[in-house]
Amino acid sequence: MILWTPIYFLMPRKKAWFVPKFWARSSLWLQKRIAGTDFIIEGLENIPAGAYIVAPKHQSFWDVFAFLPYLDDPVMILKRELMRIPVFGWYVGKMEMIPVDRGSRVKALKSITTGAEKAIAEGRQVLIYPEGTRRAPGAEPQYKYGVAHLYAELNLPVLPIAHNAGLYWPRRSIFRYPGAIRARVLPVIPAGLDKHEFLERLTRDTETGCDELLIAAAQDKNPPPMPPTAVSRLKELGFPVKTDK
């Protein structure tokens, strides 16, 4: 970030996306070279043009940057505290992200809606993590009301993304495990559904995709270490695994 600072802050916002996307690609390349962790993204043909809501599963820091190269001009909804980080917060501000005060639900929903309306007027993609925080692979899903509120207020289609990155880059851990992270861009959920119907479909589509990718990782010749939540979920799916790793 320090290296790119003079160029980044002098460029128009949309052209300046070159820097974060270059960082994302270089991070993915370094992760493969250093930790042996590659990635496979399926369903890129499902990504639409123009404004829409992106709703990835949130398991790892990997899903914060891995999809950036495939999105045109995304705006992320993130906690306000991140804006206070020196240099990083300035970069985020340049991209006109949407900071949220998670201490107040009413204020959070209002700021999300206002920021998102401005973004879609510019043809941008609004990226929101439906569960709000990182969840361990296989953990019981906890989808929040915020994504349904945004879906109804903006009247936009939603692009769900399932993946199993938490197996290879666990939350709250310094470890990275070799293998291939699998991500799947799912078919778009059209605008206009009832909020409850939408949330049920988003949960079902995303969690079904995550279950399939969890099983795929467990079937690998050298599977990553499985956290207790993943082991429990695999058993529920009828796919018991060894826990000696």
Summary of the structure (lengths in Angstrom):
residues: 245
radius of gyration: 18.0
end to end distance: 37.3
largest distance: 55.1
contacts: 757
relative contact order: 0.16
helix: 46%
strand: 15%
